[in-house]
């Protein structure tokens, strides 16, 4: 039953598209014939004669339009085969002229019965035929422009769809990198605490459960309230405090004045990096300082951590194994989600690793 309903919906959409296409073609021909009638009526100074000529030459209009839009444009112009375009256009122009000349000759030889039309005389020379062919050329040109606009619109939509699909695939890949990395680090924290036989193990399990719930379910959304990201970082830092004890100073400040939304799991790799490449290698006396603020204009996140004596060069900190993946992940997600309105910097200065990330929510106008 489900498959039958799918086929029915598909068929209905196909019929609707066909009817719409037929309607657009009819609308075009009504407009084209109206313009041509006004042209012929002014040229022949007779509405009846104009109507006769229009109906008599209608097959020429139809052939010229559909040869141009069905053959010349898709088979020559769009593939950029310009030599073929020249020949197709030349054949069409000459074909229109010779067919018009043949129809005029049939009228002159009385091979086609002409109704009694006051003041109407069939064309008798090449100039008359060229003038009568002008309407066909104009209508064919109109159809060509509309056909090119339709192809351009379809191509633009296809390009946008492919770009969106590629963007979605990139984001899915980047997000999939964060999940296992985060999970392994959290399990390592839990393992370290169990080795210490800490009485806080139940609290660790509870916080771990909350972290996993966020990671597996809430983070599937395109964006989340920045408050949820702040809560995630708070829980993660609580686990790190339990793991490292009082020997490591961890300062965390959160000032969320405006409830902005942010892509999930964006800040976590930066926090993990502080502990993996800073605290874990520095030992006693290490420290981490983190701050997150949210206003009506932007979100600002800073992360600073101590480095071991004679600490690593920037390349070591930013590119070494999983830490490098985390930082590149953040930069790529910023580029894809917040292109042109985000900034990211990471530098080592005086034995301190300093990371700064900002996202702007200001909307600029031409007057700005």
C-alpha positions in Angstrom: 0.0 0.0 0.0 2.8 2.4 0.8 4.6 1.7 -2.5 1.3 2.2 -4.4 0.8 5.6 -2.7 4.3 6.7 -3.6 3.7 5.7 -7.3 0.4 7.6 -7.2 2.0 10.7 -5.8 4.7 10.5 -8.4 2.2 10.1 -11.2 0.1 13.1 -9.9 3.2 15.3 -9.8 4.0 14.2 -13.4 0.5 15.1 -14.6 0.6 18.4 -12.8 4.0 19.3 -14.3 2.7 18.3 -17.8 -0.4 20.5 -17.5 1.7 23.4 -16.2 4.1 23.0 -19.2 1.1 22.9 -21.7 -0.4 26.0 -20.0 2.8 27.9 -20.3 3.2 27.0 -23.9 -0.4 28.1 -24.6 0.2 31.4 -22.8 3.3 32.0 -24.8 1.5 31.4 -28.1 -1.4 33.6 -27.2 1.0 36.4 -26.4 3.1 35.8 -29.5 0.1 35.7 -31.9 -1.3 38.8 -30.3 1.9 40.7 -31.0 2.2 39.3 -34.5 -1.5 40.2 -35.3 -0.9 43.8 -34.2 2.2 43.9 -36.4 0.5 42.5 -39.5 -2.6 44.6 -39.0 -0.5 47.8 -39.1 1.6 46.5 -42.0 -1.4 45.4 -44.2 -3.8 48.1 -42.9 -6.5 45.4 -42.5 -7.4 43.3 -39.5 -9.0 40.6 -41.6 -5.9 40.4 -43.8 -3.7 40.2 -40.8 -5.7 37.4 -39.3 -5.6 35.4 -42.6 -1.8 35.9 -43.0 -1.2 34.9 -39.4 -3.3 31.7 -39.6 -1.8 30.8 -43.0 1.8 31.1 -41.8 1.2 29.7 -38.3 3.0 26.4 -39.2 6.1 28.5 -40.0 6.0 30.0 -36.5 5.6 26.7 -34.8 8.4 25.0 -36.8 10.8 27.9 -36.3 10.2 28.2 -32.6 10.4 24.5 -31.7 13.4 23.8 -34.0 15.3 26.7 -32.3 14.3 25.8 -28.7 14.4 22.0 -29.2 17.5 21.6 -31.4 19.6 24.7 -31.8 19.7 25.8 -28.1 20.1 22.4 -26.3 22.3 20.7 -28.9 24.5 23.6 -30.1 24.3 26.7 -27.9 24.3 25.2 -24.4 27.2 22.7 -25.2 29.0 25.8 -26.7 29.4 24.3 -30.2 29.3 27.8 -31.8 30.1 26.6 -35.3 27.0 24.4 -35.2 25.0 27.3 -33.7 25.9 29.4 -36.8 24.8 26.8 -39.2 21.6 26.0 -37.3 20.7 29.7 -37.1 21.5 30.3 -40.8 19.4 27.3 -41.8 16.5 28.5 -39.7 16.6 32.1 -41.1 16.9 30.9 -44.7 14.3 28.2 -44.1 11.8 30.8 -42.8 12.4 33.0 -45.8 12.1 30.2 -48.4 9.0 28.7 -46.8 7.4 32.2 -46.6 8.3 32.7 -50.3 6.7 29.3 -51.2 3.5 30.2 -49.4 3.4 33.5 -51.1 4.0 31.8 -54.5 1.0 29.5 -53.8 -1.1 32.5 -53.2 0.0 34.2 -56.4 -0.7 31.1 -58.4 -4.2 30.8 -56.8 -3.2 27.3 -55.5 -4.6 28.4 -52.1 -8.1 29.9 -52.0 -8.0 33.4 -50.7 -11.1 34.7 -48.9 -12.4 38.1 -50.2 -10.3 40.6 -48.3 -10.7 44.2 -49.2 -7.4 45.8 -50.2 -5.3 42.7 -49.6 -2.7 41.6 -52.2 -0.3 38.7 -51.8 3.4 39.6 -51.5 5.0 40.1 -54.9 8.7 40.6 -54.2 11.5 39.7 -51.8 11.0 42.9 -49.7 7.3 41.9 -49.0 8.4 38.4 -48.0 11.1 39.8 -45.7 8.6 42.1 -44.0 6.1 39.2 -43.6 9.0 37.0 -42.2 9.8 39.6 -39.6 7.0 38.5 -37.3 8.4 34.9 -37.3 11.9 36.1 -36.5 10.7 38.2 -33.6 8.6 35.4 -32.1 11.5 32.9 -32.5 13.8 35.4 -30.8 11.3 35.8 -27.9 11.0 32.0 -27.5 14.8 31.7 -27.5 15.2 34.2 -24.8 12.6 32.5 -22.6 14.1 29.1 -23.3 17.6 30.3 -22.3 16.2 31.9 -19.1 14.5 28.6 -18.3 17.7 26.6 -18.8 19.7 29.2 -16.8 17.1 28.9 -13.9 17.2 25.1 -14.0 21.0 25.1 -14.1 21.2 27.5 -11.2 18.8 25.4 -9.1 20.8 22.3 -9.9 24.0 24.0 -8.9 22.4 25.3 -5.6 21.1 21.8 -4.9 24.5 20.2 -5.5 26.2 22.8 -3.4 23.8 22.2 -0.5 24.2 18.5 -0.8 28.0 18.9 -0.7 27.7 21.2 2.3 25.5 18.8 4.1 27.9 15.9 3.5 30.9 18.0 4.7 29.1 19.0 7.9 28.1 15.4 8.5 31.7 14.3 8.2 32.9 17.1 10.4 30.3 16.3 13.1 31.1 12.6 12.9 34.7 13.5 13.8 33.7 15.3 17.0 31.6 12.5 18.5 34.2 9.6 18.9 36.9 12.1 19.8 34.8 13.5 22.6 33.6 10.1 23.8 37.1 8.7 24.0 38.3 11.6 26.1 35.3 11.4 28.4 35.8 7.6 28.9 39.5 8.3 29.7 38.4 10.7 32.4 36.1 8.1 33.9 38.8 5.4 33.7 41.3 7.7 35.5 38.7 8.3 38.3 37.9 4.7 38.7 41.6 3.9 39.1 41.7 6.4 41.9 38.6 4.6 43.4 37.0 8.0 43.9 33.8 8.3 45.9 32.5 10.6 43.3 32.1 7.8 40.8 28.3 8.0 40.8 28.5 11.8 40.1 30.9 11.1 37.2 28.5 8.5 35.8 25.6 10.9 36.0 27.5 13.7 34.3 28.8 11.3 31.7 25.2 10.2 31.0 24.1 13.9 30.5 27.0 14.5 28.2 26.2 11.4 26.1 22.6 12.3 25.9 23.5 15.7 24.6 26.0 14.4 22.1 23.8 11.6 20.8 20.4 13.4 20.6 20.4 17.1 21.1 23.5 17.7 18.9 21.6 16.3 15.9 19.9 19.7 15.5 21.3 22.3 13.1 21.7 24.8 15.9 21.2 24.8 19.7 20.9 27.5 22.3 24.3 28.7 23.3 23.2 28.0 26.9 23.2 24.3 26.1 26.7 24.4 24.8 27.7 26.3 28.0 26.1 23.5 30.1 28.0 20.9 28.1 31.3 22.6 28.8 30.4 23.0 32.5 29.8 19.2 32.8 33.0 18.4 30.9 35.1 20.7 33.0 33.6 19.2 36.2 34.9 15.8 35.0 38.3 17.3 34.3 38.4 18.8 37.8 37.6 15.4 39.3 40.3 13.8 37.2 43.1 16.3 37.9 42.3 17.4 41.4 43.4 20.7 43.1 46.8 20.6 41.4 45.3 22.0 38.2 43.5 25.4 38.2 40.5 25.5 35.9 38.7 28.9 35.6 35.4 29.0 33.6 33.3 32.1 33.1 30.1 32.3 31.2 28.3 35.6 30.5 25.3 34.9 28.3 23.3 38.1 28.0 21.4 37.3 24.9 20.2 33.7 24.1 21.8 33.3 20.7 21.9 29.9 18.8 25.1 28.2 17.7 26.0 25.0 15.8 26.4 22.1 18.3 29.7 20.8 19.6 31.6 23.7 18.1 33.5 24.8 21.2 34.2 21.4 22.8 37.2 20.5 20.6 38.9 23.7 21.8 38.4 22.8 25.4 39.6 19.3 24.9 42.7 20.7 23.2 43.6 22.6 26.3 43.8 19.5 28.4 45.3 17.1 25.8 48.2 19.4 24.8 48.5 21.6 27.8 47.4 20.2 31.2 48.2 16.5 30.4 51.8 17.4 29.5 52.4 20.1 32.2 51.6 18.2 35.3 51.3 20.0 38.7 50.7 23.8 38.5 49.0 23.7 35.1 46.1 25.9 34.5 43.2 26.5 32.0 41.2 29.7 31.6 37.9 29.6 29.6 35.4 32.3 28.9 32.2 32.4 26.9 30.0 35.5 26.3 26.9 36.1 24.2 25.5 39.5 23.3 23.0 40.8 20.7 25.9 41.3 18.3 28.2 38.4 18.7 29.4 35.3 20.5 33.0 35.3 21.9 34.9 32.3 23.2 38.4 32.4 24.5 40.6 29.5 25.8 44.0 29.9 27.4 46.2 27.2 28.9 49.7 26.8 30.2 52.2 24.8 28.2 55.0 22.6 29.6 58.4 24.2 30.2 60.2 24.6 26.8 56.7 24.0 25.3 55.7 22.9 21.9 56.0 25.0 18.8 52.7 26.1 17.2 52.9 23.3 14.6 53.1 20.7 17.4 50.1 22.1 19.2 47.8 22.7 16.2 48.7 19.7 14.0 49.6 16.8 16.3 47.2 13.9 15.9 43.7 14.3 17.3 44.3 17.8 18.6 45.0 19.0 15.1 41.9 17.3 13.8 39.8 19.1 16.4 41.1 22.5 15.5 40.8 22.0 11.8 37.3 20.7 12.4 36.4 23.9 14.2 37.9 26.1 11.4 36.1 24.1 8.7 32.7 24.3 10.4 33.2 28.0 10.9 33.9 28.4 7.2 30.9 26.4 6.2 28.4 27.9 8.7 29.6 31.4 9.3 31.5 32.4 6.2 32.4 36.1 6.3 31.1 36.7 9.9 33.5 34.6 12.1 37.1 34.8 13.1 39.4 32.3 14.6 43.0 32.6 15.9 45.4 30.3 17.8 48.8 31.4 18.9 51.6 30.7 21.5 52.9 33.6 23.5 55.1 33.5 26.5 54.4 29.8 27.3 50.6 30.3 26.9 48.5 28.8 24.2 45.8 31.3 23.4 42.7 30.6 21.2 40.0 33.1 20.3 36.8 32.5 18.4 34.1 35.0 17.6 30.8 34.8 15.6 29.1 38.0 14.5 25.3 38.3 14.3 25.1 41.8 13.0 23.3 42.5 9.8 24.9 45.1 7.7 23.1 47.3 5.2 24.3 49.4 2.3 24.3 52.5 4.5 26.7 50.8 6.8 
